[in-house]
Amino acid sequence: MLVNGKWQETWQPLQKVDDEGRFVRQISSFRNWITADGSPGPTGCGGFKAEPSRYRLYVAFVCPWASRTLMARALKGLENFISVTVVDPRLTDQGWRFGIFPGADEDPLFNSEYVHEIYTRADPNYTGRATVPVLWDEKQNVMVSNESADILRMFNTAFEQIQPSDLSLYPDNLAAKIDALNPRIYDFLNNGVYKSGFASSQQAYNEAVDGVFEMLEELESELTSDFLFGHQLTETDIRIFVTLIRFDAAYYGLFKTNRKQVRDYPRLSRYMERVLNLPGVRDTVEIDHIIHGYYSIEKCNPLGAVPGVPDHIATLLRS
Ligand SMILES: N[C@@H](CCC(=O)N[C@@H](CS)C(=O)NCC(=O)O)C(=O)O
């Protein structure tokens, strides 16, 4: 991580744990919003008007938080408005790196070697982890946001006038339900699998795995329609999908969430396939990046061998 703009040699890939050995994810610190007219959003400052060819997402395909912004970009038809740069899926001892792995890009703006250089460009005294996704404003050369939850919301509305869409990922009539469920999906599922994989005590591991499967069982019983809240896809479905699609190929083995696989849940399996088949979504799933990225976490896989793609996931992605 960076402290006052300097990369720390003692960087810990496993990130922070609390006194009981529970993994704690860092809070994001760039919280500006792109809006239709450039007025300020709910946090941060204004000046980020929705315009073509102005913004860029830095993402890792391995990262579910980055992938959810890619899904929103695809589902809202923003491919021509938001450029994308993909980093190498394998975290190095200097964090995310550009280039090298097949399908990873060089940094087209600054020719940086590492993502932390983008952070110090945005704030020379930045203290914190250099996480993806990063939403960058190429016009002002500043970071708009490094919070994927905000990026989903701004992609949902900010470009509506220049790129109208029939889909609302956060419709008014479902907003309260979405807001109520999001923290539980995050805590038990999205971050729950990481808490399982990064637990440094038996108790922390047991708690995390219980949470993961409680949530999966609950979703399995509630998924009686096409999507969680009915026939319309919302941001909650995006949040669920990014974890489901990584589950059997990565979390089940590496993070020890091994009571069941997604394929053992009939409704969740069909649901995952349904979301995968929505226009543009398949392009946001790069299974080699996912598997190589997760299995490059040295503390979880010290001998370094990387497994292949499970047959049923390979078949699903080919179909
Ligand atoms: N709050 C962030 C979290 C993103 C996040 O934790 N990204 C991870 C990858 S999945 C990361 O970049 N980790 C690198 C690090 O912590 O050094 C968001 O949702 O956008």
The ligand as an SDF file (V2000), in Angstrom:
LIG
                    3D

 20 19  0  0  0  0  0  0  0  0999 V2000
  -14.2520   -0.4310   -2.3260 N   0  0  0  0  0  0  0  0  0  0  0  0
  -13.6390   -0.9170   -3.4460 C   0  0  0  0  0  0  0  0  0  0  0  0
  -12.9760   -2.2530   -3.1720 C   0  0  0  0  0  0  0  0  0  0  0  0
  -12.2320   -2.7360   -4.3550 C   0  0  0  0  0  0  0  0  0  0  0  0
  -11.2030   -3.7970   -3.9540 C   0  0  0  0  0  0  0  0  0  0  0  0
  -11.0910   -4.1900   -2.7810 O   0  0  0  0  0  0  0  0  0  0  0  0
  -10.4160   -4.2580   -4.9540 N   0  0  0  0  0  0  0  0  0  0  0  0
   -9.3920   -5.2370   -4.6930 C   0  0  0  0  0  0  0  0  0  0  0  0
   -9.3950   -6.3190   -5.7400 C   0  0  0  0  0  0  0  0  0  0  0  0
  -10.7840   -7.3790   -5.6790 S   0  0  0  0  0  0  0  0  0  0  0  0
   -8.0170   -4.5970   -4.8290 C   0  0  0  0  0  0  0  0  0  0  0  0
   -7.7870   -3.8150   -5.7280 O   0  0  0  0  0  0  0  0  0  0  0  0
   -7.0790   -4.9860   -3.9670 N   0  0  0  0  0  0  0  0  0  0  0  0
   -5.7210   -4.5800   -4.0360 C   0  0  0  0  0  0  0  0  0  0  0  0
   -5.1950   -4.1320   -2.7210 C   0  0  0  0  0  0  0  0  0  0  0  0
   -5.9640   -4.1170   -1.7550 O   0  0  0  0  0  0  0  0  0  0  0  0
   -4.0260   -3.7830   -2.6520 O   0  0  0  0  0  0  0  0  0  0  0  0
  -14.6850   -1.0090   -4.5340 C   0  0  0  0  0  0  0  0  0  0  0  0
  -15.7210   -1.6640   -4.3350 O   0  0  0  0  0  0  0  0  0  0  0  0
  -14.4850   -0.4080   -5.5590 O   0  0  0  0  0  0  0  0  0  0  0  0
  1  2  1  0
  2  3  1  0
  2 18  1  0
  3  4  1  0
  4  5  1  0
  5  6  2  0
  5  7  1  0
  7  8  1  0
  8  9  1  0
  8 11  1  0
  9 10  1  0
 11 12  2  0
 11 13  1  0
 13 14  1  0
 14 15  1  0
 15 16  2  0
 15 17  1  0
 18 19  2  0
 18 20  1  0
M  END
$$$$
